[in-house]
Amino acid sequence: MLSGEALLDALESGATRVAERADDGDWRVNGWVKEAILDLFRSAPVVDHGGGFVDKEVFPARRFAPEDGVRLVPGGSSVRRGAHVGAGCVLMPPCYVNVGAFVGAGTMVDSHALVGSCAQIGERVHVSAGVQIGGVLEPIGLRPVIVEDDVLLGGQSGVYEGVLVRRGAVIAAGVTLAATTPVYDVVHARELRGDRDAPLEIPENAVVVPGTRPAKGDYASAMGVGVACALIVKYRDEGTDRATALEDALR
């Protein structure tokens, strides 16, 4: 079991991850990694990192060189020590990638976006402007948010509480997904839900948009009040692929 600088180095290289995908598609969470990160927080003193930045001693902001293949565009973005950012990634200002996160090769993290602690983001993902991806260190969670390869997260969307977004899914602008968010798959006439033990899973290639459902009670019915939910309205096709294609020139 790694600790200290060795752990942070392994996280940054991708040799150690908070969660890993098995050959059968299941994700295995390495709980010891989260605990080791928390131990670092407990033991490390708060120091002056220069430039007016004050933080735990072991978590300075990462620096990148051209040979890393990462474009960290000037303007207020930061990647914390112990986060992996793969080659070909583009980070637009201002954005933030927290400790323990894994951001796969070719992914774009757009302006005002957060990749929370220990979140696992796949390759060629577009994290659009204003997206919030929840962390696992605080509030305390059992598993991180996981977003597989080739997912599009639309502007101002949010993914929290260990939600698993499978490969190729499209989460439209403004959709919020948490462990107990009801998702209605109108294509297959089914309801998807999760809980704290078995978080919500968005199927591969699903296209998810914001929706509402009637609120319970006579007063709510009389007032026509609705409760937010999410709807799977289709699964990816050629039209979706054209609309969500990443622009190579930007990379």
Phi and psi restraints in degrees (value plus and minus 20) as a CYANA .aco file:
   2 LEU   PHI    -102.9   -62.9
   2 LEU   PSI     139.8   179.8
   3 SER   PHI    -173.8  -133.8
   3 SER   PSI     147.9   187.9
   4 GLY   PHI      37.4    77.4
   4 GLY   PSI    -160.2  -120.2
   5 GLU   PHI     -82.4   -42.4
   5 GLU   PSI     -54.2   -14.2
   6 ALA   PHI     -83.4   -43.4
   6 ALA   PSI     -59.7   -19.7
   7 LEU   PHI     -84.7   -44.7
   7 LEU   PSI     -66.6   -26.6
   8 LEU   PHI     -83.8   -43.8
   8 LEU   PSI     -59.8   -19.8
   9 ASP   PHI     -82.0   -42.0
   9 ASP   PSI     -62.5   -22.5
  10 ALA   PHI     -87.3   -47.3
  10 ALA   PSI     -56.5   -16.5
  11 LEU   PHI     -85.8   -45.8
  11 LEU   PSI     -62.7   -22.7
  12 GLU   PHI     -86.5   -46.5
  12 GLU   PSI     -56.3   -16.3
  13 SER   PHI     -98.3   -58.3
  13 SER   PSI     -37.9     2.1
  14 GLY   PHI      69.6   109.6
  14 GLY   PSI     -19.9    20.1
  15 ALA   PHI     -87.1   -47.1
  15 ALA   PSI     -50.6   -10.6
  16 THR   PHI    -140.7  -100.7
  16 THR   PSI     115.1   155.1
  17 ARG   PHI    -153.1  -113.1
  17 ARG   PSI     133.7   173.7
  18 VAL   PHI     -88.7   -48.7
  18 VAL   PSI     -51.9   -11.9
  19 ALA   PHI    -164.8  -124.8
  19 ALA   PSI     127.3   167.3
  20 GLU   PHI    -156.4  -116.4
  20 GLU   PSI     121.8   161.8
  21 ARG   PHI    -107.6   -67.6
  21 ARG   PSI     106.3   146.3
  22 ALA   PHI    -102.5   -62.5
  22 ALA   PSI     148.5   188.5
  23 ASP   PHI     -82.1   -42.1
  23 ASP   PSI     -46.6    -6.6
  24 ASP   PHI    -105.7   -65.7
  24 ASP   PSI     -16.3    23.7
  25 GLY   PHI      73.6   113.6
  25 GLY   PSI     -32.2     7.8
  26 ASP   PHI     -94.6   -54.6
  26 ASP   PSI     131.6   171.6
  27 TRP   PHI    -126.2   -86.2
  27 TRP   PSI     109.9   149.9
  28 ARG   PHI    -122.8   -82.8
  28 ARG   PSI     105.0   145.0
  29 VAL   PHI    -112.8   -72.8
  29 VAL   PSI     107.5   147.5
  30 ASN   PHI    -112.8   -72.8
  30 ASN   PSI      65.3   105.3
  31 GLY   PHI     -79.6   -39.6
  31 GLY   PSI     -46.9    -6.9
  32 TRP   PHI     -85.4   -45.4
  32 TRP   PSI     -46.9    -6.9
  33 VAL   PHI     -87.6   -47.6
  33 VAL   PSI     -65.8   -25.8
  34 LYS   PHI     -79.0   -39.0
  34 LYS   PSI     -64.8   -24.8
  35 GLU   PHI     -83.5   -43.5
  35 GLU   PSI     -57.4   -17.4
  36 ALA   PHI     -86.3   -46.3
  36 ALA   PSI     -58.0   -18.0
  37 ILE   PHI     -84.8   -44.8
  37 ILE   PSI     -63.2   -23.2
  38 LEU   PHI     -82.6   -42.6
  38 LEU   PSI     -56.8   -16.8
  39 ASP   PHI     -81.2   -41.2
  39 ASP   PSI     -57.8   -17.8
  40 LEU   PHI     -83.8   -43.8
  40 LEU   PSI     -60.4   -20.4
  41 PHE   PHI     -81.9   -41.9
  41 PHE   PSI     -61.0   -21.0
  42 ARG   PHI     -87.1   -47.1
  42 ARG   PSI     -57.1   -17.1
  43 SER   PHI    -113.6   -73.6
  43 SER   PSI     -43.2    -3.2
  44 ALA   PHI    -102.0   -62.0
  44 ALA   PSI     117.9   157.9
  45 PRO   PHI     -97.1   -57.1
  45 PRO   PSI     141.2   181.2
  46 VAL   PHI    -108.1   -68.1
  46 VAL   PSI     109.8   149.8
  47 VAL   PHI    -154.1  -114.1
  47 VAL   PSI     148.3   188.3
  48 ASP   PHI    -105.3   -65.3
  48 ASP   PSI      96.4   136.4
  49 HIS   PHI    -111.4   -71.4
  49 HIS   PSI     -16.3    23.7
  50 GLY   PHI      67.9   107.9
  50 GLY   PSI     136.7   176.7
  51 GLY   PHI      47.5    87.5
  51 GLY   PSI      -1.5    38.5
  52 GLY   PHI      65.2   105.2
  52 GLY   PSI     -11.8    28.2
  53 PHE   PHI    -118.7   -78.7
  53 PHE   PSI     108.3   148.3
  54 VAL   PHI    -145.3  -105.3
  54 VAL   PSI     104.6   144.6
  55 ASP   PHI    -178.4  -138.4
  55 ASP   PSI     157.8   197.8
  56 LYS   PHI     -77.6   -37.6
  56 LYS   PSI     122.3   162.3
  57 GLU   PHI     -78.1   -38.1
  57 GLU   PSI     -56.6   -16.6
  58 VAL   PHI    -105.6   -65.6
  58 VAL   PSI     -19.6    20.4
  59 PHE   PHI    -142.2  -102.2
  59 PHE   PSI      37.2    77.2
  60 PRO   PHI     -90.8   -50.8
  60 PRO   PSI     145.5   185.5
  61 ALA   PHI     -89.4   -49.4
  61 ALA   PSI     122.1   162.1
  62 ARG   PHI     -93.4   -53.4
  62 ARG   PSI     132.3   172.3
  63 ARG   PHI    -139.7   -99.7
  63 ARG   PSI     125.4   165.4
  64 PHE   PHI    -142.4  -102.4
  64 PHE   PSI     130.7   170.7
  65 ALA   PHI    -135.2   -95.2
  65 ALA   PSI     139.5   179.5
  66 PRO   PHI     -73.0   -33.0
  66 PRO   PSI     -54.3   -14.3
  67 GLU   PHI     -89.0   -49.0
  67 GLU   PSI     -33.4     6.6
  68 ASP   PHI     -93.8   -53.8
  68 ASP   PSI     -40.8    -0.8
  69 GLY   PHI      55.5    95.5
  69 GLY   PSI      -4.2    35.8
  70 VAL   PHI    -127.8   -87.8
  70 VAL   PSI     111.9   151.9
  71 ARG   PHI    -119.6   -79.6
  71 ARG   PSI      84.5   124.5
  72 LEU   PHI    -122.2   -82.2
  72 LEU   PSI      77.4   117.4
  73 VAL   PHI     -93.5   -53.5
  73 VAL   PSI     116.1   156.1
  74 PRO   PHI     -79.8   -39.8
  74 PRO   PSI     127.7   167.7
  75 GLY   PHI     115.3   155.3
  75 GLY   PSI       2.2    42.2
  76 GLY   PHI      87.4   127.4
  76 GLY   PSI     -14.0    26.0
  77 SER   PHI     -98.5   -58.5
  77 SER   PSI     139.3   179.3
  78 SER   PHI    -171.4  -131.4
  78 SER   PSI     119.6   159.6
  79 VAL   PHI    -138.6   -98.6
  79 VAL   PSI     101.7   141.7
  80 ARG   PHI     -99.3   -59.3
  80 ARG   PSI     129.6   169.6
  81 ARG   PHI     -70.9   -30.9
  81 ARG   PSI     118.0   158.0
  82 GLY   PHI      69.8   109.8
  82 GLY   PSI      -9.4    30.6
  83 ALA   PHI    -130.7   -90.7
  83 ALA   PSI     118.9   158.9
  84 HIS   PHI    -114.7   -74.7
  84 HIS   PSI     111.4   151.4
  85 VAL   PHI    -148.7  -108.7
  85 VAL   PSI      96.8   136.8
  86 GLY   PHI     -96.3   -56.3
  86 GLY   PSI     142.9   182.9
  87 ALA   PHI     -80.0   -40.0
  87 ALA   PSI     121.8   161.8
  88 GLY   PHI      66.6   106.6
  88 GLY   PSI     -22.3    17.7
  89 CYS   PHI     -93.7   -53.7
  89 CYS   PSI     127.9   167.9
  90 VAL   PHI    -144.0  -104.0
  90 VAL   PSI     107.2   147.2
  91 LEU   PHI    -138.2   -98.2
  91 LEU   PSI      92.4   132.4
  92 MET   PHI    -113.5   -73.5
  92 MET   PSI     126.4   166.4
  93 PRO   PHI    -103.8   -63.8
  93 PRO   PSI     130.1   170.1
  94 PRO   PHI    -108.7   -68.7
  94 PRO   PSI     116.5   156.5
  95 CYS   PHI    -161.2  -121.2
  95 CYS   PSI     147.9   187.9
  96 TYR   PHI    -162.9  -122.9
  96 TYR   PSI     114.1   154.1
  97 VAL   PHI    -140.9  -100.9
  97 VAL   PSI      99.5   139.5
  98 ASN   PHI    -111.7   -71.7
  98 ASN   PSI     148.8   188.8
  99 VAL   PHI     -77.6   -37.6
  99 VAL   PSI     121.4   161.4
 100 GLY   PHI      63.5   103.5
 100 GLY   PSI     -30.0    10.0
 101 ALA   PHI     -91.9   -51.9
 101 ALA   PSI     133.4   173.4
 102 PHE   PHI    -146.5  -106.5
 102 PHE   PSI      99.8   139.8
 103 VAL   PHI    -137.6   -97.6
 103 VAL   PSI      95.1   135.1
 104 GLY   PHI     -93.0   -53.0
 104 GLY   PSI     145.9   185.9
 105 ALA   PHI     -78.3   -38.3
 105 ALA   PSI     120.6   160.6
 106 GLY   PHI      57.0    97.0
 106 GLY   PSI     -12.2    27.8
 107 THR   PHI    -104.6   -64.6
 107 THR   PSI     123.8   163.8
 108 MET   PHI    -129.6   -89.6
 108 MET   PSI     108.5   148.5
 109 VAL   PHI    -129.1   -89.1
 109 VAL   PSI      91.8   131.8
 110 ASP   PHI    -106.0   -66.0
 110 ASP   PSI    -197.1  -157.1
 111 SER   PHI     -82.7   -42.7
 111 SER   PSI     124.5   164.5
 112 HIS   PHI      38.4    78.4
 112 HIS   PSI      10.9    50.9
 113 ALA   PHI    -126.8   -86.8
 113 ALA   PSI     128.1   168.1
 114 LEU   PHI    -141.1  -101.1
 114 LEU   PSI     108.4   148.4
 115 VAL   PHI    -127.0   -87.0
 115 VAL   PSI      85.7   125.7
 116 GLY   PHI     -90.5   -50.5
 116 GLY   PSI     150.0   190.0
 117 SER   PHI     -75.2   -35.2
 117 SER   PSI     108.7   148.7
 118 CYS   PHI      50.5    90.5
 118 CYS   PSI     -16.6    23.4
 119 ALA   PHI     -81.3   -41.3
 119 ALA   PSI     123.9   163.9
 120 GLN   PHI    -134.4   -94.4
 120 GLN   PSI      89.8   129.8
 121 ILE   PHI    -134.2   -94.2
 121 ILE   PSI     111.1   151.1
 122 GLY   PHI     -98.4   -58.4
 122 GLY   PSI    -186.0  -146.0
 123 GLU   PHI    -105.9   -65.9
 123 GLU   PSI     128.7   168.7
 124 ARG   PHI      37.6    77.6
 124 ARG   PSI      12.1    52.1
 125 VAL   PHI    -107.6   -67.6
 125 VAL   PSI     121.9   161.9
 126 HIS   PHI    -127.6   -87.6
 126 HIS   PSI      90.0   130.0
 127 VAL   PHI    -115.2   -75.2
 127 VAL   PSI      76.9   116.9
 128 SER   PHI     -91.4   -51.4
 128 SER   PSI     153.5   193.5
 129 ALA   PHI     -77.3   -37.3
 129 ALA   PSI     113.5   153.5
 130 GLY   PHI      60.3   100.3
 130 GLY   PSI     -16.7    23.3
 131 VAL   PHI     -88.8   -48.8
 131 VAL   PSI     119.6   159.6
 132 GLN   PHI    -139.0   -99.0
 132 GLN   PSI      98.0   138.0
 133 ILE   PHI    -130.5   -90.5
 133 ILE   PSI      96.4   136.4
 134 GLY   PHI     -86.0   -46.0
 134 GLY   PSI     133.4   173.4
 135 GLY   PHI    -117.1   -77.1
 135 GLY   PSI     152.7   192.7
 136 VAL   PHI    -134.1   -94.1
 136 VAL   PSI     -33.0     7.0
 137 LEU   PHI     -98.3   -58.3
 137 LEU   PSI     -61.2   -21.2
 138 GLU   PHI    -172.0  -132.0
 138 GLU   PSI     103.8   143.8
 139 PRO   PHI     -84.8   -44.8
 139 PRO   PSI     138.1   178.1
 140 ILE   PHI     -81.8   -41.8
 140 ILE   PSI     108.9   148.9
 141 GLY   PHI    -150.9  -110.9
 141 GLY   PSI     138.6   178.6
 142 LEU   PHI    -105.1   -65.1
 142 LEU   PSI     -48.7    -8.7
 143 ARG   PHI    -165.5  -125.5
 143 ARG   PSI     134.2   174.2
 144 PRO   PHI    -101.2   -61.2
 144 PRO   PSI     145.0   185.0
 145 VAL   PHI     -86.2   -46.2
 145 VAL   PSI     116.1   156.1
 146 ILE   PHI    -146.9  -106.9
 146 ILE   PSI     105.5   145.5
 147 VAL   PHI    -143.7  -103.7
 147 VAL   PSI      95.6   135.6
 148 GLU   PHI     -99.0   -59.0
 148 GLU   PSI    -197.0  -157.0
 149 ASP   PHI     -81.7   -41.7
 149 ASP   PSI     131.5   171.5
 150 ASP   PHI      42.4    82.4
 150 ASP   PSI       8.3    48.3
 151 VAL   PHI    -110.0   -70.0
 151 VAL   PSI     124.4   164.4
 152 LEU   PHI    -130.7   -90.7
 152 LEU   PSI     100.8   140.8
 153 LEU   PHI    -124.2   -84.2
 153 LEU   PSI      90.3   130.3
 154 GLY   PHI     -90.0   -50.0
 154 GLY   PSI     142.9   182.9
 155 GLY   PHI     -74.1   -34.1
 155 GLY   PSI     117.6   157.6
 156 GLN   PHI      43.2    83.2
 156 GLN   PSI      -3.3    36.7
 157 SER   PHI    -102.7   -62.7
 157 SER   PSI     143.5   183.5
 158 GLY   PHI    -161.0  -121.0
 158 GLY   PSI     117.4   157.4
 159 VAL   PHI    -148.6  -108.6
 159 VAL   PSI     102.1   142.1
 160 TYR   PHI    -156.5  -116.5
 160 TYR   PSI     150.3   190.3
 161 GLU   PHI      36.5    76.5
 161 GLU   PSI      22.9    62.9
 162 GLY   PHI      54.7    94.7
 162 GLY   PSI      -4.2    35.8
 163 VAL   PHI     -80.0   -40.0
 163 VAL   PSI     121.4   161.4
 164 LEU   PHI    -129.6   -89.6
 164 LEU   PSI      97.9   137.9
 165 VAL   PHI    -126.2   -86.2
 165 VAL   PSI      94.7   134.7
 166 ARG   PHI     -96.6   -56.6
 166 ARG   PSI     145.2   185.2
 167 ARG   PHI     -69.7   -29.7
 167 ARG   PSI     114.2   154.2
 168 GLY   PHI      58.5    98.5
 168 GLY   PSI     -20.3    19.7
 169 ALA   PHI     -88.3   -48.3
 169 ALA   PSI     133.9   173.9
 170 VAL   PHI    -139.9   -99.9
 170 VAL   PSI      97.7   137.7
 171 ILE   PHI    -124.4   -84.4
 171 ILE   PSI      91.4   131.4
 172 ALA   PHI     -89.3   -49.3
 172 ALA   PSI     143.8   183.8
 173 ALA   PHI     -75.0   -35.0
 173 ALA   PSI     114.3   154.3
 174 GLY   PHI      65.4   105.4
 174 GLY   PSI     -22.9    17.1
 175 VAL   PHI     -95.4   -55.4
 175 VAL   PSI     114.7   154.7
 176 THR   PHI    -136.9   -96.9
 176 THR   PSI     105.9   145.9
 177 LEU   PHI    -142.2  -102.2
 177 LEU   PSI     103.5   143.5
 178 ALA   PHI    -148.4  -108.4
 178 ALA   PSI     157.5   197.5
 179 ALA   PHI     -76.1   -36.1
 179 ALA   PSI     -56.9   -16.9
 180 THR   PHI    -126.8   -86.8
 180 THR   PSI      -7.7    32.3
 181 THR   PHI     -85.2   -45.2
 181 THR   PSI     105.9   145.9
 182 PRO   PHI     -95.4   -55.4
 182 PRO   PSI     111.1   151.1
 183 VAL   PHI    -141.0  -101.0
 183 VAL   PSI     103.8   143.8
 184 TYR   PHI    -125.0   -85.0
 184 TYR   PSI      96.5   136.5
 185 ASP   PHI    -108.5   -68.5
 185 ASP   PSI      77.6   117.6
 186 VAL   PHI     -96.9   -56.9
 186 VAL   PSI     -33.4     6.6
 187 VAL   PHI     -94.8   -54.8
 187 VAL   PSI     -64.6   -24.6
 188 HIS   PHI    -127.8   -87.8
 188 HIS   PSI     -10.8    29.2
 189 ALA   PHI      32.1    72.1
 189 ALA   PSI      39.1    79.1
 190 ARG   PHI    -166.7  -126.7
 190 ARG   PSI     139.2   179.2
 191 GLU   PHI    -132.2   -92.2
 191 GLU   PSI     112.7   152.7
 192 LEU   PHI    -130.3   -90.3
 192 LEU   PSI     110.8   150.8
 193 ARG   PHI    -162.6  -122.6
 193 ARG   PSI     141.9   181.9
 194 GLY   PHI    -154.7  -114.7
 194 GLY   PSI    -197.3  -157.3
 195 ASP   PHI    -167.6  -127.6
 195 ASP   PSI    -192.7  -152.7
 196 ARG   PHI     -86.6   -46.6
 196 ARG   PSI     -44.6    -4.6
 197 ASP   PHI    -109.9   -69.9
 197 ASP   PSI     -53.3   -13.3
 198 ALA   PHI    -152.2  -112.2
 198 ALA   PSI      63.0   103.0
 199 PRO   PHI     -79.8   -39.8
 199 PRO   PSI     140.1   180.1
 200 LEU   PHI     -75.4   -35.4
 200 LEU   PSI     116.7   156.7
 201 GLU   PHI    -141.8  -101.8
 201 GLU   PSI     101.7   141.7
 202 ILE   PHI    -110.3   -70.3
 202 ILE   PSI     105.8   145.8
 203 PRO   PHI     -85.9   -45.9
 203 PRO   PSI     139.9   179.9
 204 GLU   PHI     -77.6   -37.6
 204 GLU   PSI     113.5   153.5
 205 ASN   PHI      47.2    87.2
 205 ASN   PSI     -10.2    29.8
 206 ALA   PHI     -89.7   -49.7
 206 ALA   PSI     123.7   163.7
 207 VAL   PHI    -129.1   -89.1
 207 VAL   PSI      93.6   133.6
 208 VAL   PHI    -130.9   -90.9
 208 VAL   PSI     109.9   149.9
 209 VAL   PHI    -146.8  -106.8
 209 VAL   PSI     141.1   181.1
 210 PRO   PHI     -87.3   -47.3
 210 PRO   PSI     128.1   168.1
 211 GLY   PHI    -169.8  -129.8
 211 GLY   PSI     159.5   199.5
 212 THR   PHI    -158.1  -118.1
 212 THR   PSI     137.9   177.9
 213 ARG   PHI    -154.5  -114.5
 213 ARG   PSI     134.1   174.1
 214 PRO   PHI     -82.3   -42.3
 214 PRO   PSI     117.4   157.4
 215 ALA   PHI     -96.3   -56.3
 215 ALA   PSI     131.1   171.1
 216 LYS   PHI    -100.7   -60.7
 216 LYS   PSI     133.1   173.1
 217 GLY   PHI      88.2   128.2
 217 GLY   PSI     132.1   172.1
 218 ASP   PHI     -83.5   -43.5
 218 ASP   PSI     -62.7   -22.7
 219 TYR   PHI     -84.0   -44.0
 219 TYR   PSI     -64.7   -24.7
 220 ALA   PHI     -81.7   -41.7
 220 ALA   PSI     -59.1   -19.1
 221 SER   PHI     -85.7   -45.7
 221 SER   PSI     -62.8   -22.8
 222 ALA   PHI     -84.5   -44.5
 222 ALA   PSI     -55.1   -15.1
 223 MET   PHI    -108.8   -68.8
 223 MET   PSI     -25.1    14.9
 224 GLY   PHI      47.0    87.0
 224 GLY   PSI      13.7    53.7
 225 VAL   PHI    -100.0   -60.0
 225 VAL   PSI     118.9   158.9
 226 GLY   PHI    -140.6  -100.6
 226 GLY   PSI     138.8   178.8
 227 VAL   PHI    -132.1   -92.1
 227 VAL   PSI     119.1   159.1
 228 ALA   PHI     -85.0   -45.0
 228 ALA   PSI     122.8   162.8
 229 CYS   PHI    -169.3  -129.3
 229 CYS   PSI    -190.5  -150.5
 230 ALA   PHI    -150.7  -110.7
 230 ALA   PSI     129.6   169.6
 231 LEU   PHI    -144.7  -104.7
 231 LEU   PSI     113.7   153.7
 232 ILE   PHI    -111.6   -71.6
 232 ILE   PSI      89.5   129.5
 233 VAL   PHI    -118.2   -78.2
 233 VAL   PSI     -36.1     3.9
 234 LYS   PHI    -188.2  -148.2
 234 LYS   PSI     155.4   195.4
 235 TYR   PHI    -139.5   -99.5
 235 TYR   PSI     131.6   171.6
 236 ARG   PHI     -72.8   -32.8
 236 ARG   PSI     119.6   159.6
 237 ASP   PHI    -156.6  -116.6
 237 ASP   PSI    -190.7  -150.7
 238 GLU   PHI     -82.7   -42.7
 238 GLU   PSI     -55.8   -15.8
 239 GLY   PHI     -84.3   -44.3
 239 GLY   PSI     -61.1   -21.1
 240 THR   PHI     -84.4   -44.4
 240 THR   PSI     -61.6   -21.6
 241 ASP   PHI     -81.8   -41.8
 241 ASP   PSI     -60.1   -20.1
 242 ARG   PHI     -86.4   -46.4
 242 ARG   PSI     -59.0   -19.0
 243 ALA   PHI     -92.5   -52.5
 243 ALA   PSI     -44.0    -4.0
 244 THR   PHI    -132.0   -92.0
 244 THR   PSI     -13.0    27.0
 245 ALA   PHI     -80.5   -40.5
 245 ALA   PSI     117.8   157.8
 246 LEU   PHI    -100.2   -60.2
 246 LEU   PSI     127.4   167.4
 247 GLU   PHI    -112.9   -72.9
 247 GLU   PSI      91.0   131.0
 248 ASP   PHI     -79.7   -39.7
 248 ASP   PSI     -53.0   -13.0
 249 ALA   PHI     -81.9   -41.9
 249 ALA   PSI     -48.3    -8.3
 250 LEU   PHI     -93.8   -53.8
 250 LEU   PSI     -34.2     5.8
